[in-house]
Amino acid sequence: MDKRTILAIVLSLILVMGYQYFFQKPNEAQKATEQAATATAPVAAGGTDKPAESTQQIASYRHVIVEKLSETVAEENITVESPLFIATFSTRGGALKSFKLKNYKKEVGTSADLIELVDVKETTDYPLSFALPDSTVTVPFNLSYRTDKSMVNLASSDKPQDLTFTKKVSDDFEIRKTYTFYPGKYAFDLSVEVVNGSADAWQEKAVLTWTQYVDPAMEKGKYSHEGPAYSIGNTFETVEEKKMEARKLYGPNIYWAGYETKYFISSLIPAQPSLTNLVLAKNGDNSIKIDLEGQNTVILPGQRGIFRYRIYLGPKDYDILKAENAGLENSINFGSWIKWLALPLLVVLKTIYQYVPNYGMAIIILTILIKMIFWPLGNMSYRSMKKMQQLQPQMQQLRDKYKNDKARLNQEVMGLYKTHKVNPMGGCIPIVVQLPVFFGLYRSLLYSIDLRHAPFLLWIQDLSAKDPYYITPIIMGATMFIQQKMTPTPGGNEMQAKLMLWMPVIFTFMFLSFPSGLVLYWLFNNILSIGQQYFINKRSA
């Protein structure tokens, strides 16, 4: 890689990373429409197609359910285990108390704890709590439910299994929450039935909530968003936790909403996005509430309202998220302008991994393939730099001769290029063509969950983390220094020459905190470039 290549890439890196780190801000609510839910809405599933008013007057009273102590059931835990996760549900709210991913651990090592996607305090509502606020019959989140199961085991089953929580609120009112789990899937379904056994029609507004405690002392990643995220009108948006308000309404047309980290996401997917609003709230106890709020739904006497959701709790694996058909894959930060290249590179990397089950070796092989594709362009760049170096004495003579006539100087220089068939842009065009590939691979390696805790060799046991001993960044800097010494220097630009002297140092310090998978790519790209430069220099000698 010649010096102009290094200069162009480092400046591009600094520009992109600087923009991402200091200036890029999530579009929190500007594209969303803030509005209150409408007073009326479609008839609930299971009801009649006729307007409620033509059948029976909607109850004008508002009945707020307050659970009596005699009806309160002691909290019980129900375990749901599948090949992918171990979940704990509670009869308090018929909600989720724990969700651990079997295939992912918090740290490298066999004894490390499993990744836990639920983080709440005992005083807050559990995630997946269901309520009917601002309704004819207003029901809080934390009702005590009953269930006839103590465990659901999908590890030895190939069929879906249900877990149902039932709450008989009164003689004429019952709520049933049914979770349906599928073997081999992170996603599961939730169906909530609200039974109206009274003589009046009701208007009920359903709210499903995800509660997340945010530890203010926990350090967040520099290159990833951690906090609420949602899709409105199939457009992905994020909200910075520090800038959240006490309560804010977004929507409607919410495709999904949830809480994300760099590699994992907890998301709620409504069955009717066009009728769903999102409410985000930040409480004083550092907890965040993410509510999917439906429209007012009419439930006629003797009928039931059914509210359906899809829940995805798991890794940000592109193929898995894409299969949910809700736009969840957009939560992976591949970059909107380079995603078209990052995804194919990731596909190639995963294909190589199928035959060489080591992601470090897969990165090296991918680096070789990319170098082979751009080998002719590299040769063009090196030859152009060599010719430019050979013309420097004549160009210096022209500068001295026409130092007071810039127009004539430019004319003579262009004539010199034409005579010797030299394209002054010949060393730059190949660089510009290769830059998108670098940034595409940069995004793929930085945000792909496949590299998380993926070992390479010896001391590198996590390609998504920095080199713990900084060995590979230092070697990478040394290879850049060797390249600099081997690359032809056109001369005539003192600023560029001084900057190039600092490039190995700048890049070494920059790559100290980069994931070792990225450093590995850059290191072997440098080694291949050194070999290519040696080949060109020997042929030109």
C-alpha positions as CSV (number, residue, x, y, z in Angstrom):
1,M,0.0,0.0,0.0
2,D,1.6,3.3,-1.1
3,K,1.7,6.5,1.0
4,R,-1.2,8.1,-0.7
5,T,-3.3,5.1,0.0
6,I,-2.4,5.3,3.7
7,L,-3.0,9.0,3.8
8,A,-6.4,8.7,2.1
9,I,-7.5,5.9,4.3
10,V,-6.4,7.4,7.6
11,L,-8.1,10.7,6.7
12,S,-11.2,8.9,5.8
13,L,-11.1,6.8,9.0
14,I,-10.6,9.9,11.1
15,L,-13.5,11.7,9.3
16,V,-15.9,8.8,9.6
17,M,-15.1,7.8,13.1
18,G,-15.0,11.4,14.3
19,Y,-18.4,12.0,12.8
20,Q,-19.7,8.8,14.4
21,Y,-18.3,9.5,17.8
22,F,-18.8,13.2,18.2
23,F,-21.6,14.4,15.9
24,Q,-23.9,11.5,14.9
25,K,-27.0,11.8,17.0
26,P,-30.0,9.6,16.9
27,N,-33.1,11.0,15.4
28,E,-35.1,10.6,18.6
29,A,-38.5,11.8,17.8
30,Q,-38.3,14.2,15.0
31,K,-39.6,11.8,12.3
32,A,-42.3,10.4,14.6
33,T,-45.7,12.0,15.1
34,E,-46.6,12.8,18.7
35,Q,-50.2,12.4,19.2
36,A,-52.7,11.0,21.7
37,A,-54.5,7.7,21.0
38,T,-57.9,8.1,19.4
39,A,-61.1,7.7,21.4
40,T,-62.4,4.9,19.2
41,A,-60.9,2.0,17.3
42,P,-61.8,-1.2,15.4
43,V,-63.8,-3.8,17.1
44,A,-61.7,-6.4,18.9
45,A,-61.1,-9.8,17.5
46,G,-63.9,-12.1,18.4
47,G,-66.5,-9.3,18.5
48,T,-69.1,-8.2,16.1
49,D,-68.6,-6.3,12.9
50,K,-71.5,-4.0,13.7
51,P,-70.8,-0.7,15.5
52,A,-71.1,-1.1,19.2
53,E,-73.5,1.8,19.6
54,S,-76.1,0.0,17.4
55,T,-76.1,-3.1,19.6
56,Q,-75.7,-1.7,23.1
57,Q,-74.5,1.5,24.6
58,I,-70.9,1.5,25.6
59,A,-70.6,1.7,29.4
60,S,-70.0,5.4,30.4
61,Y,-68.6,4.5,33.8
62,R,-64.9,3.7,34.4
63,H,-64.3,0.8,36.7
64,V,-60.7,0.7,38.2
65,I,-59.6,-2.7,39.3
66,V,-57.9,-2.8,42.7
67,E,-56.9,-6.2,43.7
68,K,-58.1,-7.4,47.1
69,L,-55.6,-8.9,49.5
70,S,-57.7,-12.0,49.8
71,E,-57.4,-12.5,46.0
72,T,-53.7,-11.9,45.8
73,V,-51.7,-15.1,45.0
74,A,-48.2,-15.6,46.3
75,E,-45.7,-15.1,43.6
76,E,-44.6,-18.3,41.8
77,N,-41.9,-18.8,39.2
78,I,-42.3,-20.9,36.1
79,T,-39.3,-22.1,34.1
80,V,-39.3,-22.3,30.3
81,E,-36.3,-24.1,28.8
82,S,-35.5,-24.5,25.2
83,P,-32.2,-25.4,23.3
84,L,-31.6,-21.7,23.0
85,F,-32.7,-20.1,26.3
86,I,-33.8,-20.5,29.9
87,A,-36.6,-18.2,30.9
88,T,-38.4,-17.6,34.2
89,F,-41.9,-16.2,34.2
90,S,-43.7,-14.9,37.3
91,T,-47.4,-15.1,38.3
92,R,-46.9,-11.4,39.3
93,G,-48.3,-9.9,36.1
94,G,-47.9,-13.1,34.2
95,A,-44.6,-11.5,33.1
96,L,-41.0,-12.2,32.5
97,K,-38.5,-12.3,35.3
98,S,-35.4,-13.7,33.6
99,F,-34.3,-14.6,30.1
100,K,-30.8,-16.2,29.7
101,L,-29.3,-17.2,26.4
102,K,-27.6,-20.6,26.5
103,N,-25.2,-19.9,23.6
104,Y,-23.9,-16.6,24.8
105,K,-21.9,-15.7,27.9
106,K,-21.0,-12.4,29.5
107,E,-17.3,-13.1,29.4
108,V,-15.0,-15.6,27.7
109,G,-14.7,-18.8,29.6
110,T,-16.7,-21.9,30.3
111,S,-17.5,-20.8,33.9
112,A,-18.8,-17.4,32.9
113,D,-22.4,-16.4,33.5
114,L,-25.0,-16.6,30.6
115,I,-26.2,-13.4,29.0
116,E,-29.2,-12.1,30.8
117,L,-31.7,-9.9,28.9
118,V,-33.9,-9.0,31.8
119,D,-32.6,-6.4,34.2
120,V,-35.2,-4.9,36.6
121,K,-35.6,-4.1,40.2
122,E,-38.1,-5.9,42.5
123,T,-40.1,-2.7,42.9
124,T,-40.8,-2.3,39.2
125,D,-43.1,-4.1,36.8
126,Y,-41.6,-7.1,35.2
127,P,-41.1,-7.0,31.4
128,L,-44.1,-8.3,29.3
129,S,-46.5,-7.0,31.9
130,F,-50.0,-6.2,30.4
131,A,-52.4,-3.5,31.5
132,L,-55.6,-1.8,30.4
133,P,-55.1,1.9,31.4
134,D,-57.6,4.7,30.4
135,S,-60.2,2.0,29.7
136,T,-63.8,1.3,30.7
137,V,-62.3,-1.3,33.1
138,T,-58.9,-0.1,34.0
139,V,-56.5,-2.9,35.0
140,P,-52.9,-2.3,36.4
141,F,-49.8,-4.2,35.3
142,N,-49.1,-6.2,38.4
143,L,-52.2,-8.4,38.8
144,S,-51.6,-11.8,40.4
145,Y,-52.2,-14.5,37.9
146,R,-52.6,-18.3,38.2
147,T,-51.2,-21.0,36.0
148,D,-51.4,-24.8,36.0
149,K,-47.8,-25.3,34.9
150,S,-44.6,-25.2,36.9
151,M,-42.3,-25.8,33.9
152,V,-42.3,-25.8,30.1
153,N,-39.5,-28.0,28.5
154,L,-38.9,-27.6,24.8
155,A,-35.4,-29.2,24.9
156,S,-36.9,-32.7,24.1
157,S,-39.9,-31.6,22.0
158,D,-40.3,-30.6,18.4
159,K,-43.7,-29.1,18.8
160,P,-44.8,-25.6,20.1
161,Q,-45.9,-25.4,23.7
162,D,-48.1,-23.0,25.5
163,L,-47.9,-21.3,28.9
164,T,-51.2,-19.7,30.0
165,F,-51.7,-17.3,32.9
166,T,-55.3,-16.6,34.0
167,K,-56.8,-13.9,36.1
168,K,-60.5,-13.8,37.0
169,V,-60.8,-10.2,37.9
170,S,-64.5,-10.4,38.7
171,D,-67.5,-12.5,37.9
172,D,-67.9,-10.8,34.6
173,F,-64.2,-10.1,33.7
174,E,-61.3,-12.4,33.0
175,I,-57.9,-12.0,31.4
176,R,-55.9,-14.8,29.9
177,K,-52.2,-14.4,28.8
178,T,-51.0,-17.2,26.6
179,Y,-47.3,-17.5,25.6
180,T,-46.5,-19.9,22.7
181,F,-42.9,-21.1,22.5
182,Y,-41.2,-22.8,19.5
183,P,-38.3,-25.2,19.7
184,G,-35.1,-23.8,18.1
185,K,-36.4,-20.2,18.0
186,Y,-35.7,-17.1,20.1
187,A,-39.0,-15.5,19.2
188,F,-42.3,-16.5,20.8
189,D,-45.9,-15.3,20.6
190,L,-48.1,-13.7,23.2
191,S,-51.9,-13.6,23.0
192,V,-53.9,-11.7,25.6
193,E,-57.7,-12.4,25.8
194,V,-59.9,-10.0,27.6
195,V,-63.3,-11.5,28.3
196,N,-66.3,-9.2,28.8
197,G,-69.0,-11.1,30.7
198,S,-71.0,-8.0,31.6
199,A,-74.1,-6.5,30.1
200,D,-72.3,-3.4,28.8
201,A,-69.9,-2.8,25.9
202,W,-66.4,-1.8,26.9
203,Q,-63.7,0.3,25.4
204,E,-60.3,-1.1,26.4
205,K,-56.8,0.2,25.5
206,A,-54.1,-2.5,25.7
207,V,-50.6,-1.8,26.8
208,L,-47.7,-4.2,26.7
209,T,-44.5,-3.1,28.5
210,W,-40.8,-3.8,28.6
211,T,-39.0,-2.5,31.7
212,Q,-35.2,-2.2,31.7
213,Y,-33.0,-1.0,34.5
214,V,-30.0,1.1,33.4
215,D,-27.0,1.0,35.7
216,P,-25.7,4.6,35.7
217,A,-22.2,3.3,36.7
218,M,-22.0,0.8,33.8
219,E,-19.6,1.9,31.0
220,K,-21.2,1.8,27.6
221,G,-19.5,1.0,24.3
222,K,-18.0,3.8,22.2
223,Y,-19.1,2.4,18.9
224,S,-22.6,1.2,19.6
225,H,-25.9,2.4,20.9
226,E,-27.4,1.0,24.1
227,G,-30.9,2.0,24.9
228,P,-34.4,2.2,23.5
229,A,-34.9,1.6,19.7
230,Y,-37.9,1.3,17.5
231,S,-39.1,1.1,14.0
232,I,-41.8,3.6,12.8
233,G,-43.1,3.3,9.3
234,N,-40.3,0.8,8.7
235,T,-37.7,3.4,9.6
236,F,-35.2,2.5,12.3
237,E,-34.8,5.0,15.1
238,T,-32.8,5.1,18.4
239,V,-33.2,7.2,21.6
240,E,-30.3,8.2,23.8
241,E,-31.0,7.2,27.4
242,K,-29.5,10.4,28.8
243,K,-31.8,12.5,26.7
244,M,-35.0,10.7,27.5
245,E,-38.0,12.6,28.8
246,A,-40.3,11.6,31.7
247,R,-42.9,10.4,29.1
248,K,-43.1,10.7,25.3
249,L,-45.5,9.3,22.8
250,Y,-44.5,8.2,19.3
251,G,-46.5,6.8,16.4
252,P,-48.7,5.3,15.3
253,N,-47.3,2.8,12.8
254,I,-44.9,1.2,15.2
255,Y,-43.4,-2.0,13.6
256,W,-41.5,-2.9,16.8
257,A,-39.9,-1.4,19.8
258,G,-37.4,-2.6,22.4
259,Y,-34.1,-2.2,24.2
260,E,-30.9,-2.9,22.4
261,T,-27.2,-3.3,23.1
262,K,-24.4,-3.9,20.6
263,Y,-25.0,-7.6,20.1
264,F,-28.5,-8.3,21.7
265,I,-32.0,-6.9,21.5
266,S,-35.2,-7.3,23.4
267,S,-38.1,-6.4,21.2
268,L,-41.9,-6.2,21.2
269,I,-43.7,-6.7,17.8
270,P,-47.4,-5.8,17.6
271,A,-49.7,-7.7,15.3
272,Q,-51.3,-4.4,14.1
273,P,-48.5,-1.8,13.6
274,S,-50.8,0.8,12.0
275,L,-52.9,1.0,15.2
276,T,-50.0,0.9,17.7
277,N,-48.3,3.8,19.5
278,L,-45.1,3.8,21.5
279,V,-44.6,5.4,24.9
280,L,-41.1,5.8,26.2
281,A,-40.7,6.8,29.9
282,K,-37.7,7.3,32.1
283,N,-38.3,6.8,35.9
284,G,-36.4,8.3,38.8
285,D,-35.0,4.8,39.7
286,N,-33.0,4.7,36.5
287,S,-35.5,2.3,34.9
288,I,-36.9,2.7,31.4
289,K,-40.4,1.7,30.3
290,I,-41.1,0.8,26.7
291,D,-44.9,0.6,26.2
292,L,-46.7,-0.6,23.1
293,E,-50.0,1.2,23.3
294,G,-52.9,0.0,21.2
295,Q,-56.0,2.0,20.2
296,N,-59.3,1.9,22.1
297,T,-60.9,-1.4,21.3
298,V,-64.6,-2.1,21.6
299,I,-65.5,-5.4,23.4
300,L,-69.2,-6.2,23.2
301,P,-71.1,-8.0,26.0
302,G,-70.3,-11.7,26.0
303,Q,-67.4,-11.2,23.6
304,R,-63.6,-11.2,24.0
305,G,-60.9,-8.9,22.8
306,I,-57.7,-10.5,21.6
307,F,-54.4,-8.6,21.6
308,R,-51.5,-10.4,19.8
309,Y,-47.8,-9.7,19.9
310,R,-44.6,-11.3,18.8
311,I,-41.6,-11.2,21.2
312,Y,-38.0,-11.5,20.1
313,L,-35.3,-11.8,22.7
314,G,-31.9,-12.8,21.4
315,P,-28.8,-12.1,19.5
316,K,-28.5,-9.5,16.7
317,D,-27.9,-12.2,14.1
318,Y,-28.8,-10.7,10.7
319,D,-30.4,-13.9,9.2
320,I,-32.4,-14.6,12.4
321,L,-33.7,-11.1,12.6
322,K,-34.5,-10.9,8.9
323,A,-36.6,-14.0,9.2
324,E,-38.9,-12.2,11.7
325,N,-40.1,-10.0,8.8
326,A,-40.5,-6.9,11.1
327,G,-37.4,-4.9,10.1
328,L,-35.4,-6.0,13.2
329,E,-32.3,-6.5,11.1
330,N,-32.0,-2.7,10.8
331,S,-30.9,-2.6,14.4
332,I,-27.5,-4.0,13.4
333,N,-25.4,-0.9,12.7
334,F,-23.9,-1.8,9.4
335,G,-24.2,1.8,8.3
336,S,-26.9,3.0,5.9
337,W,-24.4,4.1,3.1
338,I,-22.2,1.1,3.2
339,K,-24.6,-1.7,4.2
340,W,-24.9,-2.8,0.6
341,L,-21.2,-3.9,0.8
342,A,-21.0,-4.9,4.4
343,L,-23.6,-7.6,4.1
344,P,-22.1,-9.4,1.2
345,L,-18.7,-9.4,2.9
346,L,-20.3,-10.8,6.0
347,V,-21.9,-13.6,3.9
348,V,-18.6,-14.4,2.3
349,L,-16.9,-14.5,5.7
350,K,-19.5,-16.8,7.2
351,T,-19.3,-19.1,4.1
352,I,-15.5,-19.4,4.6
353,Y,-16.1,-20.2,8.2
354,Q,-18.2,-23.2,7.2
355,Y,-15.1,-24.8,5.7
356,V,-12.5,-23.2,8.0
357,P,-14.1,-23.2,11.5
358,N,-11.9,-20.4,12.9
359,Y,-13.0,-16.8,12.3
360,G,-9.4,-15.5,12.6
361,M,-8.4,-17.8,9.7
362,A,-11.5,-16.9,7.8
363,I,-10.6,-13.2,8.1
364,I,-7.1,-13.9,6.7
365,I,-8.6,-15.9,3.8
366,L,-11.1,-13.1,3.1
367,T,-8.2,-10.6,3.2
368,I,-6.3,-12.7,0.6
369,L,-9.4,-12.9,-1.7
370,I,-9.9,-9.1,-1.5
371,K,-6.3,-8.5,-2.3
372,M,-6.4,-10.8,-5.3
373,I,-9.4,-8.9,-6.6
374,F,-7.7,-5.6,-6.3
375,W,-4.2,-6.8,-7.3
376,P,-4.3,-5.2,-10.8
377,L,-5.5,-1.9,-9.3
378,G,-2.7,-2.1,-6.8
379,N,-0.1,-2.7,-9.5
380,M,-1.5,0.3,-11.4
381,S,-1.2,2.5,-8.3
382,Y,2.4,1.4,-7.6
383,R,3.5,1.8,-11.2
384,S,2.0,5.3,-11.3
385,M,3.8,6.3,-8.1
386,K,7.1,4.9,-9.5
387,K,6.7,6.9,-12.7
388,M,5.8,10.0,-10.8
389,Q,9.0,9.6,-8.7
390,Q,11.1,9.2,-11.9
391,L,9.7,12.5,-13.2
392,Q,10.4,14.5,-10.1
393,P,13.7,16.0,-11.3
394,Q,12.1,17.3,-14.5
395,M,9.1,18.6,-12.6
396,Q,11.4,20.4,-10.2
397,Q,13.2,22.1,-13.2
398,L,9.8,23.3,-14.4
399,R,8.9,24.6,-11.0
400,D,12.1,26.6,-10.9
401,K,11.7,27.9,-14.4
402,Y,8.1,29.0,-14.2
403,K,7.8,29.8,-10.5
404,N,6.3,33.1,-11.3
405,D,3.9,31.9,-13.9
406,K,1.5,29.2,-12.5
407,A,-0.6,29.0,-15.6
408,R,2.4,28.2,-17.8
409,L,3.8,25.8,-15.1
410,N,0.5,23.8,-15.1
411,Q,0.6,23.7,-18.9
412,E,4.2,22.4,-19.0
413,V,3.5,19.9,-16.3
414,M,0.5,18.5,-18.1
415,G,2.6,18.3,-21.3
416,L,5.3,16.4,-19.4
417,Y,2.6,13.9,-18.2
418,K,1.3,13.5,-21.7
419,T,4.8,12.9,-23.2
420,H,5.7,10.2,-20.7
421,K,2.1,8.8,-20.6
422,V,1.7,9.3,-16.9
423,N,-1.8,9.8,-15.3
424,P,-1.3,11.9,-12.2
425,M,-4.5,10.4,-10.8
426,G,-3.3,6.9,-11.5
427,G,-2.2,6.4,-7.9
428,C,-5.4,7.8,-6.4
429,I,-8.2,6.1,-8.4
430,P,-7.4,2.6,-7.2
431,I,-7.3,3.9,-3.6
432,V,-10.8,5.5,-4.0
433,V,-12.2,2.2,-5.4
434,Q,-10.8,0.2,-2.5
435,L,-12.0,2.5,0.3
436,P,-15.6,1.3,0.3
437,V,-14.5,-2.3,0.6
438,F,-12.4,-1.4,3.7
439,F,-15.3,0.5,5.3
440,G,-17.7,-2.3,4.5
441,L,-15.4,-4.9,6.1
442,Y,-14.8,-2.5,9.0
443,R,-18.6,-2.5,9.7
444,S,-19.0,-6.2,9.2
445,L,-16.2,-7.1,11.6
446,L,-17.2,-4.4,14.2
447,Y,-20.9,-5.3,14.5
448,S,-21.1,-9.0,13.6
449,I,-22.1,-11.1,16.6
450,D,-20.3,-14.0,15.0
451,L,-17.0,-12.5,16.1
452,R,-18.1,-12.1,19.7
453,H,-16.0,-14.4,21.9
454,A,-14.7,-16.1,18.7
455,P,-11.1,-17.3,19.4
456,F,-8.2,-17.1,17.0
457,L,-4.9,-18.3,18.3
458,L,-2.8,-18.2,21.5
459,W,-3.7,-15.0,23.5
460,I,-6.4,-13.8,21.1
461,Q,-9.6,-15.5,22.4
462,D,-12.1,-12.9,21.4
463,L,-11.9,-11.3,18.0
464,S,-14.5,-8.7,18.9
465,A,-12.4,-7.4,21.8
466,K,-9.1,-5.5,21.6
467,D,-5.8,-7.4,21.8
468,P,-5.2,-7.7,25.6
469,Y,-1.4,-7.4,25.2
470,Y,-1.4,-5.0,22.2
471,I,0.9,-7.3,20.2
472,T,-1.0,-7.3,16.9
473,P,-1.4,-3.5,16.8
474,I,2.3,-3.0,17.4
475,I,3.2,-5.6,14.6
476,M,0.7,-3.8,12.4
477,G,2.4,-0.5,13.0
478,A,5.7,-2.1,12.1
479,T,4.4,-3.4,8.8
480,M,3.1,0.1,8.0
481,F,6.6,1.5,8.6
482,I,8.1,-1.1,6.3
483,Q,5.6,-0.2,3.6
484,Q,6.4,3.5,4.0
485,K,10.1,2.7,3.4
486,M,9.3,0.6,0.3
487,T,6.8,3.0,-1.3
488,P,8.1,5.5,-3.9
489,T,8.1,9.0,-2.7
490,P,7.1,11.6,-5.3
491,G,8.6,14.5,-3.3
492,G,7.6,18.1,-3.5
493,N,5.1,18.0,-0.7
494,E,6.7,18.5,2.7
495,M,3.4,18.4,4.6
496,Q,2.6,15.0,3.1
497,A,6.1,13.7,3.8
498,K,5.9,14.8,7.5
499,L,2.4,13.4,7.9
500,M,3.5,10.1,6.4
501,L,6.3,9.8,9.0
502,W,3.7,9.8,11.7
503,M,1.2,7.4,10.0
504,P,2.5,4.2,11.6
505,V,2.4,5.8,15.0
506,I,-1.0,7.3,14.5
507,F,-2.4,4.0,13.2
508,T,-0.8,2.0,16.0
509,F,-2.4,4.1,18.7
510,M,-5.7,4.1,16.8
511,F,-5.8,0.4,16.5
512,L,-4.9,-0.3,20.1
513,S,-8.6,-0.2,21.1
514,F,-10.0,-1.7,17.9
515,P,-11.4,-5.3,17.9
516,S,-8.6,-7.7,17.2
517,G,-10.5,-9.0,14.2
518,L,-10.1,-5.7,12.5
519,V,-6.4,-5.4,13.5
520,L,-5.9,-8.9,12.0
521,Y,-7.4,-7.8,8.7
522,W,-5.3,-4.7,8.5
523,L,-2.1,-6.5,9.5
524,F,-2.4,-9.2,6.8
525,N,-3.5,-6.6,4.3
526,N,-0.2,-4.8,5.0
527,I,1.8,-8.0,4.7
528,L,0.3,-8.7,1.3
529,S,0.8,-5.1,0.2
530,I,4.5,-5.4,1.2
531,G,4.8,-8.5,-0.9
532,Q,3.1,-6.8,-3.9
533,Q,5.3,-3.7,-3.5
534,Y,8.4,-5.9,-3.4
535,F,7.3,-7.6,-6.6
536,I,6.7,-4.3,-8.4
537,N,10.0,-2.8,-7.2
538,K,12.0,-5.8,-8.4
539,R,10.4,-5.8,-11.8
540,S,11.0,-2.1,-12.2
541,A,14.7,-2.3,-11.1
